Amino acid sequence: MKVLNPQIFLGAILLILDQLSKYFFLSNYPHLISKNEGIAFSIPIPWQISFSVGIVALWIIYKISKTEHIENKWFLPLFTAGTLGNMADRIINNYLIDFIDLGFMPVFNLADTYLSLAVLILILENLKK
């Protein structure tokens, strides 16, 4: 029996958690939802451009993942789940569903958190060298 790659498994779980969290807030707390039609920090941009950027980002991350010089590949499930989670929002709703509001920064969602953690891992990985 072939064992599922733990990174693929984690990415799938993270994507499911992202989508379930958005559904939960839409269903139970719609007044807490922020409909984000922009990109990072709610900068307005047409969804087609944002979607295209997501596709290109996934391709770049795929290429990065094939390089030997990155030891910590755990950024991959985080980046992939974050990108796919936000792309799903754009396909289904034409906007991102944000609900985490800390009060001192733009409202965000779990997918955004995954993306931030993935970038942090890549930065730390490069600083080690």
Rosetta blueprint (number, residue, H / E / L):
1 M L
2 K L
3 V L
4 L L
5 N L
6 P H
7 Q H
8 I H
9 F H
10 L H
11 G H
12 A H
13 I H
14 L H
15 L H
16 I H
17 L H
18 D H
19 Q H
20 L H
21 S H
22 K H
23 Y H
24 F H
25 F H
26 L H
27 S H
28 N H
29 Y L
30 P H
31 H H
32 L H
33 I L
34 S E
35 K E
36 N E
37 E L
38 G E
39 I L
40 A H
41 F H
42 S H
43 I L
44 P E
45 I L
46 P L
47 W H
48 Q H
49 I H
50 S H
51 F H
52 S H
53 V H
54 G H
55 I H
56 V H
57 A H
58 L H
59 W H
60 I H
61 I H
62 Y H
63 K H
64 I H
65 S H
66 K L
67 T L
68 E L
69 H L
70 I L
71 E L
72 N L
73 K L
74 W L
75 F H
76 L H
77 P H
78 L H
79 F H
80 T H
81 A H
82 G H
83 T H
84 L H
85 G H
86 N H
87 M H
88 A H
89 D H
90 R H
91 I H
92 I H
93 N H
94 N L
95 Y L
96 L E
97 I E
98 D E
99 F L
100 I E
101 D L
102 L L
103 G L
104 F L
105 M L
106 P L
107 V L
108 F E
109 N L
110 L H
111 A H
112 D H
113 T H
114 Y H
115 L H
116 S H
117 L H
118 A H
119 V H
120 L H
121 I H
122 L H
123 I H
124 L H
125 E H
126 N H
127 L H
128 K L
129 K L
